[in-house]
Amino acid sequence: MYDLLVVGAGPYGLSIASHAAAAGLNLRVLGRPMASWRDHMPRGMFLKSEPWASNLADPGGRWRLDTYCATQGLTARHADPIPVTTFAAYGLWFAHHAVPRVDERMVSRLTARPAGFEVVTEDGEVLRARTVALAVGVMPFVEVPSPLRGLHPALISHSSHHSDLERFRGRDVTVIGGGQAALETAALLAEQGTRVRVLARADGLSWNDVPPPWQRPWWQSARAPHSGLGCGWRNWFYAERPGLFRHLPEPTRARITATALGPAGAWWVRDRVEQAVEVLLDREVASARAVTGGVRLETVSRTGERYSLETGHVIAATGFRPTLNRLGLLSEELRGSLATAVDGSPAVGRDFESSHPGLFMGGLVTASAFGPAMRFVHGATFTATTLVRGVCRRLRTTPPVGRIPAAVGRGRAEAVRADH
């Protein structure tokens, strides 16, 4: 029986695994490493987060993004966006050096047992563990507006369903949404020769400003400090103090999580959109139906005006909704036993432990508890440190000093020695 099973091998899962290995826990990591970044983002996309805020977390801080870039002859600079393909490759490099061997099988079922948990892999193997950390990323939580859900998949897709937009070359596509995913997807489509429009319910698009220089006069830094989520004291609080954020009243946390850092495009994609993409504002989809050649969308404005348009395909860049009922890998009994927050996400305590002892959560699904940082890679450091401490507490162990786990991949042993 394992001490810990980590389900998911994205930035959060890999970071948790690195800390757990350094703590001497007997663990297993399940999932395709960096799957969302490798399989669900089109070529040509860039990270919106700053390079220095996009590190996966190992206890010694050795396996940073800038270190990886240096090994590839690349530079990770402030205000210089990193290609998603580079970030995905960095995650694989991190997994190789900082994490025990990853079992790339997916988990089909997680069930609670008297002595811990039982996991069934996609090919039927049963694994058992005293504790489990769920770090399943965003893909279970894809959100599509209800008027579009009845359409055939040939007519409607989510922005996260595409690793390649080539199939839309020369076609007519409508992208729904006003955030980075919508705007960057639209820009990439336009640049490959697709006739594309963006349909957004807001009455204007929001654009992030070019970040101020890293080195600034002290009074500018004091007024608006840099943080992993952008400049300003409010963003600094969300980014750097998620443990304090958890102590806010639950309604306040829910409101901030739903509204902070709302839909906006990165500064470096603005010209690409404004010069090449039709933008239809103040329009929300009221209904949709299949017609010859595509989809007919009926939209309505906030004043009640109605507009119709026909398009060949709809891409919903409408985000993710991390509710408990979408965690289909949990057994019905386990899922039904878990407490939820006001937004329907699983309730977690100070160590990211759910209401079921020994079941921990990491990533987007914990944003209502720990704030907007959990929507970004930047939150992985706090999560990994805090969650593994909670696992050790649950197991009634303390992290052994100087122990080098035998299963750790090449490079991890040297890191552990350096840390001690």
N, C-alpha and C positions, 0 to 999 in steps of 0.2 A: 504493500500500500504506500502510495506517495504521500509526502507531507502536503504538497500543493500541486494542483493541476491548473495551468494557465490556459484558458480557452481563448484563442485569438493571438495573432502574431503580427499585429500592426505596431505603430509606435508605442502605444500603451502596453500591449501584451509583452513586447520585447523588453521594454523598460522594467516592467514588473519582474520579468524572468531574470534579468541581469541582477537586480537587487536581491531576489530570492536566492540565486546561486551564490552570490557573495555572502549571504547570511548562512550558508551551509545547509539549506533545505534540500531535501530529496524531492525534485520536481520533474514535471513533464510539461512540455509546451506543445500545444496542438493548434494547427492552422497554417494556411499558406502565408509565408512572410510577406508583409507589405502588399497584401492582395488588393486592397482598395486602390492603392497608388499605382499598382502595376496593371490592373485589369479593368479599372473603372474610371480612368481619366484619359482623355484623348491626348495624343502626342501634340506638343506645342504649348501645353499649359504650363504655367509657372506657379510657384508657391506665393500666396499672398503675404504670408508671415515673413518677417525679417529672418535672414539666415541665422543670426545669433539667437533667435527665439525658436529655432526649429530643431534643436538637438534632442535626440533620444537620450535617455538617462541611464548611465551606469554609475555606480557609487564613486568611482575615482575620477569621473569626468574625462576619461581618456579618449573616448570614441565619439568625439564631437563632429558635427557637420563640417566645420572648417578644416579639421584634421583630415577627414576623408577627401575633401576637395583638394587639399595640398598633395595628397598621394596621386591624384589624377591630373595634376597640372592646372587645376582650376582655382579660382579665388572666390571665397565667400565674403562679400563686402556688404556693409550697411547700405541700404537703399538700392541694392542691386539684386533683383529677383532671381531665384534659383529655379531652373527647369524642374518640373515634376519628375521627369525621368532620372535626373541626377539625384533627387531626394529619394526615390525608390531604390536606386542603386546604393545609396548611402545606408538605407535601412537594411539591405542584405549584407552589406559590409559590417554593420553593427552586429547583426545576428551572428555572423561568422566569428567575430572576435569576443563578444561580450555575453553571449547567451549559450546555454547548453543546446545540443542538437535539437532542432525543431522537427517534430513529427507533423508532416504537412497534411495529414488527414483531417477532414472536417468532423465535427461532433454532431451526431444526429439526435442524441438524447442525454439529458442530465437529470438524474434522480437522486433524491435524498435517501440515505440509508442510516440505520442506527449508529454505525461507526464513522459516518462521514458522507461520502458521495460516490455514486456510480456513474461513469461516463461510458456511453456506447459510441464508438467511432462509425464513420460512414460505411465501413466494410464489416461491421459487426463485432469488433473486438471490445471487450469490457475492461475498463480500467477503474481502479478505485483510489480514492484519495481522502485524506482527513479534511482538507480544505480545498476550495476552488476559487479562482479569480476569473471572472468573466470580463474579457476585454474584446468584445465582438465588433468594435468599430461602429460604423454608421449604416452599413448595408441592410441590417434587419429593419431599419426604421425609415425607409424611403417613404416620402409623403407625396402623394399625387392628389390634386383637387378632386373632390367628389364628382363633379360633372364629367370628368374625363375617365373615370375608373371603368366604365362599361365599354370603352372602345377596344377594338382589337389591338394587340401589341404591334401589329404592322403600322398602326396609325398613331400610337401614343407611346412614348418612352420617357423615362426619367433621365436627367442629365448624367447620373451616375451609371447608367447602363452602357455607356459608350467608351471604349478604349480607342476607337477609330471612327472618325466622322466621314470617311471616304464614301460610304454608301449614300450620302446625301448630296454628293457633287452633282450640280446641275438641276437639283430639285428645288421645291418651294417648302420652306420650313418656318414654323412659328415657334419661338422660344418664349415660354411663360416664366416670368420672374424678373426681379430688378436687382438681384445681388450679383456677386462675382461670378458664380457658376453660370448664370444666365448670360451675362455680358461677355465673358470670355468665350463661352461656347458660341455665341452669336458671331463674335469677331473671327474665330477660327473658321466657321462656316462661310462667312462672307469672303474670307481670303482664299478659299478653295473653289469659289465660283458658285456657291449656293445662294439662291435668292432667299434672304432671311429677314425676319422682323422680330422685334422684341415686344411682347405685350405685358404691361405691368399695371398693377392696380394703383400704384402711387401716382401723384400728379407731377412728379419730377424724379429724375434719377439722382442718386447721391454718389459722390466720388470722393475717395480718400485723397488727401493732399500728399504731395511728395514729402517724405519724412524729413524733419530738420536734421542738420549734420549731427554726427555722433559727438563731436567735440564742439561745445557751444559755450558762450559766456555763462558763468555760474548762475546769474540771475535768470537766464532763460531756462536752464535746467531745473532750477528751483520752482519756477512757475509751472512748467510742464515737463516733468521727468519722463525719460524714455521708459517703456516697459514692454514686456512680451506681447502686449495687446495694443500697443500704440502709445502716443504721448498723452500726458495729463494725469492728474492725481487719481481721478476716478478709475481710469484704465489701469493705473499702477496698482490700485487696491484690488481690482479683479484679478490681475495677473499674478501679483506677488503675495497676496494674503488670502488665498482660498480657505485656509483654516479659520480665519476670522469671519469671512463671508458666511460660513455655515452657521454662525451664531445670530445672524439677522433673523427677524421673524419670517416664518415660512411664506406668508403672502408677499412679503417684500422680495424674498429670494425668487419666487416664481415670476413676479413682475419683471425684475431685472433680467432674469434668464431669458424671458420671452422678448425683451425689447432692447437690451444693451447690444451695442455693436451690430445694429440692424443692417439690412441689405444695402450694400454699397460696392461700387466697382473700384478696383485699384487704379492708381494714377496712371500706370503704364499701359492700361488698356483703353483709356478714355478716347484718345484720338482714333484708335482702330475702330471703335464703335461709332463715334459721331460722324466719321467720314464715309462709312460703308453700310450702316445698318439702319433700317427703318425702325423707329421707336413709336409705339402706340401707348400713350399714358392714360391713366384714370380709366382703365378697363379691366373688369373682372369677368371671368368666364361664368356664364349663367347656365349654359347647356352646350352639348356637343353631340353631333351625330355623323355617322359615316355617309359620305356622298360619293358619287363617281369621281375617282381621282384623288380622294383624300377625306378631309374632315371639314364640316361646316361648324364654325364656332359662333355662338350667340353671346355677345358680351354686353355688360351694363356698366354705366358710370355711376359715380356716387350720387348724381342728381337724377338718376333714373333713365338717362338717355341710352338707347339700345343701338348696337352696331353689330353687323354680321361680317364675317370674312370666311373665305375658303382657303385651305392650305393643304399641302400634300402630307405633312407630318407635323405632329406637335411634340416638342421636347419640354417636359415640365422640369424646370430648374427651381423647384419649390421646396427644397430642403429635406429635413428629416425630423421625425417626431418620435422621440425615444420613450415610448410607453411600455409598461410591463407586458401588456397583452401581445406585443409583437416579438417577444422573446420565445419563439416557438420551440427552441431546443430544450427549454425547461419542461419537465413533466408537468402534466396538468395539476397534479397534487402539489408539487413544489411551487409552481407559479401561483396557484390559488392561496397559498399560505403566506405569501409575501405582502408586507405592508407597502403602501404607495404614498407618494407625495401628492400634492393637490393637482399637479399637472399629469398625473397618471404614471409617472416614472417610478421605478423602485426606490423606496426610502432607504437611505444608507446613513450609518452613524459616523462618528469622528474618524474611524479608520477605514472607511469605505465598506464596512461590513453591513450586509442586508439584515433584515429582521430574522432571517434564518441563520443561526450560528454557523460560522465557517464558510458561508457563501459571500464572497466579496465581489464588488463591481468596480470597473474602471472605464474612463472615457466619457463620451457624450452622455451616456445614460445617467451620469452623476452630476450633470450640470445644474439641476435644480437644487442640489445640496451644496455644491462647492463653487458654483458660479460660472461665468462665461469662459474662464480659462480652460475648462474641461471640453470646450468645443475646438480647441486648438492643440497642436503638438506641445506647445509650451507647458500645458498642464500635466504632462507625463512625469516630470521630475517630482513635483509635489505628490502626485498620486503614487508613484512607485515607492518612494520613501515611506510615506504614511501607511500605505496598504500592507507592505511587507512587515512593517512594525506591528500592524494589527494581526497579521497572520501568525507571527512569532508569539504574540500575546495569546492568541487563541490556542496555539499549540503548547503554550506554557514553556516556551524555550526562550533563550537569549541568543542573539547572533554570535556564534563562536569566533574567536579572534584567531586569525592565521590559518584557518582551515580552507583548503582548496578543493572544491567539489570535483570529483573525478570526471563528471559528465561534461564539464565546461569545455567549450570549443577552444581552438588554438588562439592564443592571445589573452584569454581570460585569466589564466594562472598568473601571468606576469603582472596583470593589473592588480590582482588580489595581493600579491607580494608587495607591490609598490605602495598599496594603501596601508599596509601594516608595518 
